[in-house]
């Protein structure tokens, strides 16, 4: 997983700086915000549809369980937003309950959404250090959305493996 994130971040760091000057940043921010919201809504609704009895299920030893995936996404959301200068005062740490994981996930998603909706166009060209790389905010914002999609796909596979259909799929 870290290899996938590192590859995405490296690709974003190489491609996005060149294109940042050529596009309307506000349109980009709007599109990313919508994409993040849609993926987050699906992730949350799927997590809600998975019975709590399955929250400790994992496909194999050493692989994240359902609750660990949700905790991981929440932690990453808060950390990536903080790297972009948007600190959170949310204090709940990782949890092993469905209720706690869903509450923490919702708080982290709202925090990222607040960040995306408050970013100025000029912010996107600012540079930061992320995972040992210097990149502009385009790359970091893209990483947040890509990370959400990555783990949405993971939870879809977990759910389907246990006979649980994603709520939006119609079965």
ZAFI-477269 format. One record per residue (C-alpha): residue number from 0; x, y, z. Coordinates in Angstrom, 2 decimals. Layout:
BEGIN
<node k="NUM" x="X" y="Y" z="Z"/>
...
This chain:
BEGIN
<node k="0" x="0.00" y="0.00" z="0.00"/>
<node k="1" x="2.76" y="2.45" z="0.89"/>
<node k="2" x="4.35" y="1.69" z="-2.48"/>
<node k="3" x="1.08" y="2.63" z="-4.25"/>
<node k="4" x="0.74" y="5.87" z="-2.31"/>
<node k="5" x="4.40" y="6.72" z="-2.94"/>
<node k="6" x="4.00" y="6.03" z="-6.67"/>
<node k="7" x="0.88" y="8.20" z="-6.87"/>
<node k="8" x="2.51" y="11.03" z="-4.95"/>
<node k="9" x="5.63" y="10.89" z="-7.12"/>
<node k="10" x="3.54" y="10.95" z="-10.30"/>
<node k="11" x="1.48" y="13.84" z="-8.97"/>
<node k="12" x="4.59" y="15.74" z="-7.93"/>
<node k="13" x="6.04" y="15.37" z="-11.43"/>
<node k="14" x="2.94" y="16.05" z="-13.51"/>
<node k="15" x="0.82" y="18.49" z="-11.58"/>
<node k="16" x="3.31" y="21.34" z="-11.11"/>
<node k="17" x="3.61" y="21.74" z="-14.86"/>
<node k="18" x="-0.14" y="21.81" z="-15.37"/>
<node k="19" x="-1.01" y="23.94" z="-12.34"/>
<node k="20" x="-0.35" y="27.18" z="-14.21"/>
<node k="21" x="-2.45" y="26.15" z="-17.22"/>
<node k="22" x="-5.81" y="25.42" z="-15.59"/>
<node k="23" x="-8.42" y="27.22" z="-13.56"/>
<node k="24" x="-7.54" y="26.27" z="-10.00"/>
<node k="25" x="-11.05" y="26.97" z="-8.70"/>
<node k="26" x="-12.51" y="24.46" z="-11.15"/>
<node k="27" x="-9.95" y="21.91" z="-9.99"/>
<node k="28" x="-10.75" y="22.51" z="-6.33"/>
<node k="29" x="-14.46" y="22.20" z="-7.01"/>
<node k="30" x="-14.01" y="18.94" z="-8.90"/>
<node k="31" x="-11.77" y="17.46" z="-6.20"/>
<node k="32" x="-14.21" y="18.51" z="-3.49"/>
<node k="33" x="-17.12" y="16.82" z="-5.28"/>
<node k="34" x="-15.06" y="13.69" z="-5.96"/>
<node k="35" x="-13.91" y="13.48" z="-2.35"/>
<node k="36" x="-17.48" y="13.96" z="-1.10"/>
<node k="37" x="-18.87" y="11.24" z="-3.34"/>
<node k="38" x="-16.17" y="8.71" z="-2.45"/>
<node k="39" x="-16.50" y="9.59" z="1.24"/>
<node k="40" x="-20.28" y="9.13" z="1.16"/>
<node k="41" x="-19.87" y="5.69" z="-0.40"/>
<node k="42" x="-17.17" y="4.71" z="2.10"/>
<node k="43" x="-19.37" y="5.80" z="5.01"/>
<node k="44" x="-22.52" y="4.14" z="3.71"/>
<node k="45" x="-20.65" y="0.90" z="3.07"/>
<node k="46" x="-19.11" y="0.98" z="6.55"/>
<node k="47" x="-22.59" y="1.52" z="8.00"/>
<node k="48" x="-23.92" y="-1.46" z="6.00"/>
<node k="49" x="-21.25" y="-3.83" z="7.33"/>
<node k="50" x="-22.52" y="-5.47" z="10.54"/>
<node k="51" x="-20.39" y="-4.80" z="13.61"/>
<node k="52" x="-19.72" y="-8.56" z="13.86"/>
<node k="53" x="-17.59" y="-8.17" z="10.71"/>
<node k="54" x="-15.57" y="-5.17" z="11.88"/>
<node k="55" x="-12.74" y="-7.43" z="13.08"/>
<node k="56" x="-12.80" y="-9.46" z="9.83"/>
<node k="57" x="-9.64" y="-9.40" z="7.74"/>
<node k="58" x="-8.93" y="-11.30" z="4.51"/>
<node k="59" x="-5.66" y="-12.75" z="5.84"/>
<node k="60" x="-3.32" y="-12.47" z="8.78"/>
<node k="61" x="-1.40" y="-9.19" z="8.73"/>
<node k="62" x="-3.94" y="-7.38" z="6.54"/>
<node k="63" x="-6.10" y="-4.54" z="7.93"/>
<node k="64" x="-9.44" y="-5.53" z="9.40"/>
<node k="65" x="-12.56" y="-3.52" z="8.51"/>
<node k="66" x="-12.22" y="-1.30" z="11.58"/>
<node k="67" x="-8.50" y="-0.87" z="10.95"/>
<node k="68" x="-9.20" y="0.32" z="7.41"/>
<node k="69" x="-11.62" y="2.93" z="8.74"/>
<node k="70" x="-9.17" y="4.05" z="11.43"/>
<node k="71" x="-6.40" y="4.24" z="8.83"/>
<node k="72" x="-8.48" y="6.42" z="6.49"/>
<node k="73" x="-9.49" y="8.70" z="9.37"/>
<node k="74" x="-5.91" y="9.10" z="10.56"/>
<node k="75" x="-4.68" y="9.82" z="7.03"/>
<node k="76" x="-7.43" y="12.40" z="6.48"/>
<node k="77" x="-6.48" y="14.29" z="9.63"/>
<node k="78" x="-2.73" y="14.04" z="8.93"/>
<node k="79" x="-2.89" y="15.09" z="5.28"/>
<node k="80" x="-5.13" y="18.02" z="6.15"/>
<node k="81" x="-2.65" y="19.04" z="8.87"/>
<node k="82" x="0.23" y="18.92" z="6.39"/>
<node k="83" x="-1.80" y="21.35" z="4.29"/>
<node k="84" x="-2.08" y="23.67" z="7.29"/>
<node k="85" x="-5.55" y="22.64" z="8.43"/>
<node k="86" x="-5.13" y="21.29" z="11.97"/>
<node k="87" x="-7.98" y="19.57" z="13.77"/>
<node k="88" x="-8.99" y="19.74" z="17.39"/>
<node k="89" x="-10.75" y="16.37" z="17.09"/>
<node k="90" x="-9.26" y="14.20" z="19.83"/>
<node k="91" x="-10.76" y="10.73" z="19.37"/>
<node k="92" x="-8.10" y="8.14" z="18.69"/>
<node k="93" x="-8.40" y="4.89" z="16.78"/>
<node k="94" x="-11.15" y="2.66" z="18.07"/>
<node k="95" x="-12.27" y="-0.94" z="17.78"/>
<node k="96" x="-16.02" y="-0.26" z="17.76"/>
<node k="97" x="-18.24" y="0.36" z="14.78"/>
<node k="98" x="-19.82" y="3.42" z="16.39"/>
<node k="99" x="-16.46" y="4.96" z="17.26"/>
<node k="100" x="-14.91" y="4.21" z="13.86"/>
<node k="101" x="-17.90" y="5.70" z="12.01"/>
<node k="102" x="-17.86" y="8.84" z="14.17"/>
<node k="103" x="-14.12" y="9.30" z="13.68"/>
<node k="104" x="-14.44" y="8.70" z="9.92"/>
<node k="105" x="-17.25" y="11.26" z="9.64"/>
<node k="106" x="-15.23" y="13.84" z="11.59"/>
<node k="107" x="-12.16" y="13.30" z="9.41"/>
<node k="108" x="-14.19" y="13.54" z="6.21"/>
<node k="109" x="-15.87" y="16.75" z="7.37"/>
<node k="110" x="-12.44" y="18.14" z="8.26"/>
<node k="111" x="-11.03" y="17.40" z="4.79"/>
<node k="112" x="-14.17" y="18.80" z="3.13"/>
<node k="113" x="-13.76" y="21.98" z="5.17"/>
<node k="114" x="-10.14" y="22.19" z="4.02"/>
<node k="115" x="-11.04" y="21.70" z="0.36"/>
<node k="116" x="-13.86" y="24.23" z="0.50"/>
<node k="117" x="-11.66" y="26.82" z="2.21"/>
<node k="118" x="-8.56" y="26.53" z="0.02"/>
<node k="119" x="-7.76" y="29.50" z="-2.16"/>
<node k="120" x="-6.64" y="29.10" z="-5.73"/>
<node k="121" x="-3.20" y="30.44" z="-4.83"/>
<node k="122" x="-2.80" y="27.74" z="-2.16"/>
<node k="123" x="-2.47" y="25.04" z="-4.79"/>
<node k="124" x="0.92" y="26.25" z="-5.95"/>
<node k="125" x="2.39" y="26.33" z="-2.43"/>
<node k="126" x="4.86" y="23.55" z="-1.74"/>
<node k="127" x="4.98" y="21.14" z="1.19"/>
<node k="128" x="6.97" y="18.13" z="2.31"/>
<node k="129" x="4.96" y="14.90" z="2.15"/>
<node k="130" x="6.39" y="11.40" z="2.56"/>
<node k="131" x="9.90" y="12.72" z="2.00"/>
<node k="132" x="8.99" y="14.54" z="-1.21"/>
<node k="133" x="8.50" y="18.20" z="-1.97"/>
<node k="134" x="5.29" y="18.80" z="-3.90"/>
<node k="135" x="2.69" y="21.45" z="-4.40"/>
<node k="136" x="-0.78" y="21.30" z="-2.90"/>
<node k="137" x="-2.15" y="19.84" z="-6.13"/>
<node k="138" x="-0.31" y="16.62" z="-5.38"/>
<node k="139" x="-1.35" y="16.53" z="-1.75"/>
<node k="140" x="-5.01" y="17.24" z="-2.48"/>
<node k="141" x="-4.95" y="14.53" z="-5.13"/>
<node k="142" x="-3.43" y="12.12" z="-2.62"/>
<node k="143" x="-6.30" y="12.65" z="-0.18"/>
<node k="144" x="-8.89" y="11.78" z="-2.81"/>
<node k="145" x="-6.89" y="8.87" z="-4.23"/>
<node k="146" x="-6.44" y="7.45" z="-0.73"/>
<node k="147" x="-10.19" y="7.55" z="-0.11"/>
<node k="148" x="-10.86" y="5.75" z="-3.41"/>
<node k="149" x="-8.19" y="3.15" z="-2.66"/>
<node k="150" x="-9.76" y="2.17" z="0.64"/>
<node k="151" x="-13.29" y="2.38" z="-0.69"/>
<node k="152" x="-12.25" y="-0.32" z="-3.17"/>
<node k="153" x="-10.69" y="-2.32" z="-0.36"/>
<node k="154" x="-13.90" y="-2.22" z="1.70"/>
<node k="155" x="-15.99" y="-3.13" z="-1.36"/>
<node k="156" x="-13.86" y="-6.27" z="-1.73"/>
<node k="157" x="-14.19" y="-7.02" z="2.00"/>
<node k="158" x="-17.96" y="-6.57" z="1.89"/>
<node k="159" x="-18.43" y="-8.67" z="-1.25"/>
<node k="160" x="-16.23" y="-11.40" z="0.26"/>
<node k="161" x="-18.73" y="-11.58" z="3.12"/>
<node k="162" x="-21.89" y="-11.44" z="1.01"/>
<node k="163" x="-22.58" y="-7.75" z="1.76"/>
<node k="164" x="-23.63" y="-5.61" z="-1.19"/>
<node k="165" x="-22.64" y="-1.96" z="-1.26"/>
<node k="166" x="-25.83" y="0.04" z="-0.56"/>
<node k="167" x="-25.61" y="2.04" z="-3.81"/>
<node k="168" x="-25.08" y="-1.05" z="-6.01"/>
<node k="169" x="-28.61" y="-2.41" z="-5.94"/>
<node k="170" x="-27.34" y="-5.80" z="-4.81"/>
